[in-house]
Amino acid sequence: MAEAKISPHSLNDLKNTTDDALANYLRGLQFRQDNTKLDVRLAIGYASVVIAAVTFTADYKLGWEATKGWTAVAVVAYALLNGAFTYWTWGVEKGCVFDGVKEGRKISVASKTNKHEPTYYLTVTDSGSAASARQIQAPFTTWFTADGYFVAKPFQQWLASSVEAIGAADVKNASRAETEEATAPGPEEIETVAQSTGSAQASGTESKSKSSKRSKRKG
Amino acid sequence: MFGSLAALQPRQLAAQILNFALVLSTAFMLWKGLSVFTNSSSPIVVVLSGSMEPAFQRGDLLFLWNRGIETQVGEVVVYNVRGKDIPIVHRVIRRFGGGSAPLSLLTKGDNNAADDTELYAHDQSYLDRSKDVVGSVVGFVPFVGYVTILLSEYPWLKTAMLIFMAASVVLQRE
């Protein structure tokens, strides 16, 4: 994943980078993306642009008097299409970042941020378990470094552990997050455990003193 | 800067271009909508000369209304000389006809010594209200029109402005 640096102070940049990363991650997990919402928006938008272009050409070639009537019709049509476009963007799409399906499990993700608040809010609708939408959130600092680099691992772990459908698709990240949440063993502890299991066959006292010596030296 | 564009999926790139296209087409359709509403081919014009001083100065923005059929003496109208595309803003000083007969007008700039007979086309001695007049002035904003004068005198400004607008809309993701 290309690590482009963004400004960690721009909420817009943070949200857009995270949205793109989320879509990339889910596509990488073999979720087949459903582009219907975006396609409808593009269709309505470009239809109104075409109407404007045709009106412009007709006016340029034939002049005002000849095209008056058609221009009036075009203006009304354009206003209606633009109204539909606005409704679609605000009412239907509503911050949708990813709509996809994998092995029959549909997932729909919409993201949101609040002004002056560095938190990423996700509304996830899963066709599998709970039918209603779930809200999860995390601060952007979870997956952004202080100077603005996006780190994929913690982001994927958060998603896999918070959303069932993603966790089911990406077991490695889901379980990794769970083990890390438990008390992480320190380096000394790991070594003493390794030594004692390695020399378990030797006599108890000897091995214990040996291992404690070794760990002291290494520590 | 353009790296962010290259990283987009094709549909998202289409969406960004659509944003810019919508800015242009909405501006154009608003203009056409105003034209239809006022029944005038050019509902907002800029004063280019000083022939109407002290009422209107060069650079003033004028708002036109073309649905008043019975133009009176004393009204300020904008008209195009037959064969030329330059709009002229002058005051009506005489009228002939009107009512059921076609209305003819004679105009003169407030700041001019003579009436507009010299300005009309070679075989034209009056204006036809229905054909030559773009509209009568119903309001104005002083000085704002100077931007249009600058754009027409330095055409490279138009291109520069358009490029700047395009870049800022396509590269911004809201």
Interface residues (C-beta under 8 A of the other chain):
Chain A: A2 A4 N12 N16 D20 A23 N35 L38 D39 R41 L42 G45 Y46 S48 V49 I51 A52 A53 T55 F56 D59 G63 W64 E65 K68 T71 A72 A74 V75 Y78 A79 N82 F85
Chain B: G3 S4 A7 Q9 R11 A14 A15 L18 A21 L22 L24 S25 T26 F28 M29 K32 G33 S35 V36 N39 S41 R173 E174
